[in-house]
Amino acid sequence: DLDADYITKKNTAMGYISDGMIHFLDDDTPCHENIYAVYKRNPDYPGLIIGAQLNNQGGFRLDAEYPAPLAGVNCGNIDTGNALVHHSICGKVQWREENPEQLEKDGGMAIDFVFWDAVFKYYGREKTKLVHEYISIYNGLR
């Protein structure tokens, strides 16, 4: 069922994007009000922008950091909602259409960790900007 397949939806949407910045959200993660200001200061940044994230009680969850190793993948500090990425990623990196249960079993990785790891590897540190401002609220709609 295509309606339930969020990975195909994200990859399909990326196929239509040809300018601007991209921000992905989970179904329960809202944007923080700061995200617009971060975007306005960096509307054409040619890479990856990593911001900070609040938890659903309004406290600190993740700071803006370069990805840390987790189960052999450098992705441990980037959740779906605490990054913005330049549209040039489209056609270069896609969300992996693997079984999420298998990813979890193979080292505790989530699909978003795998995606952001690939994005970070594509741009590298040279084109990754850390912004120490909140841009999303983890599980804020739960």
N, C-alpha and C positions, 0 to 999 in steps of 0.2 A: 504494500500500500504506500504510494508516494507521499500521502499526507503524513504518514508516521516516520518517513525516512528523512530526518533532519540533515544528515550528511549530504545526501543527493541534493537537497534544497540549497544548502550553502554553496556547494560546488556549482550548481546550475546558476544561482544568482551571481556568483563571481564571473561567470562567463559573459554576463551582460554589463559588467562594470568597466568603464574605460577612463574614468577620471576621479579625482578626489581621494579621500581617505575612507577606509572600511573599518567598521566597529561591529563585532559580533557580540550577541548576548545569548545567554541561556534563557530558558523559559521562566526562570525564577530570579533572574539577576537584572535589576533595573540600573540605568545609568545614574551616576551621581551628578549633581548640578554643575560640578566643575568641568565636566567633560567638554562642554561647549567652549569654555575659555581656553582649555588646552588645545582643542581643535583650531580655534580662531588664531592662536599664536603660531600654529604649525600646519596651515591648510594644505601645503604641498610638500611636506617633509618627505624626502625620497627613501623612506625605509620604515622601520618599526619604531613605534613609540610605546613604551611601557609605563603605565601609571600605577598608582597605589589603589588598594581596595579595602573598603570597610567590610566588617562582618554584619550579619543581620540584626545585631543589637546596637549597631552604631559605633563599635570599637574597631581598632586596627586589625586587619587580617593580613594583607600583603603590602610590602613596600615595592617601589619601583626598583628592580634589581635585574642584572643580567641573569639569564637562566642558570640554575644550579643543577648539577648532576643528580639524576634520580633514575635508578635502575638502568644506568648506561645511556640515558637520554638527558640532554641538557635542557630541562624544561620545568623544573620543579617550582619556579616562582611566577609562572604566567598562567592565570586562569582565563577562560574565554573572554570575560568582560573587562579585564584590565589592560587592554592593548588596543592601539589603533595601527593600521597598516596601510601603506600607500597602495594604490590600485595596481601598480606595476607587478605586484605579487600574483595577480590573476594570470592563469595559464602557466605559472611557474611552480606553484605549490598548491596542493588541494588537500581537503580534509580526507583522511583515509577511510575508506569504506570497509573497515574490518569489524569483526564482531567485538563490541565493547566489552563483553564479559571475558573474552580471551585477552584483551589488552590489560584488563584489571588483573587477571590471573598471571600474566607474564611480567609482573613487576609493579603492580599498583599504578600503572599509567592510565590516564584518562585520554580520551580522544583529543580533547583540547590541548593537553600537554604535548602530544605527538605533533599536532598541527603547528603549535607555536615553536616547537623545537626546529621543525623544518623551515619555518619563516626566519627564525634567528640565524640558522645556518646559511640561508640564502643571502641575507643582508650583512651578517657579521656585526661585530661591535662598532665598526666604522659607521654603519648606517642604522644604529640602534640608539635611540635617545631615551634616557631615563627622566621621567617627570614625577617628582615627589609630591604629587597631588592626587587626591582620590578621584577616580573616574567611574567607579562602579561599586555596587553594594552586593556582596556575595549572598545568595539566597535571600535577598531582601523582600521577595514577594511570598515568602513562606510564613 
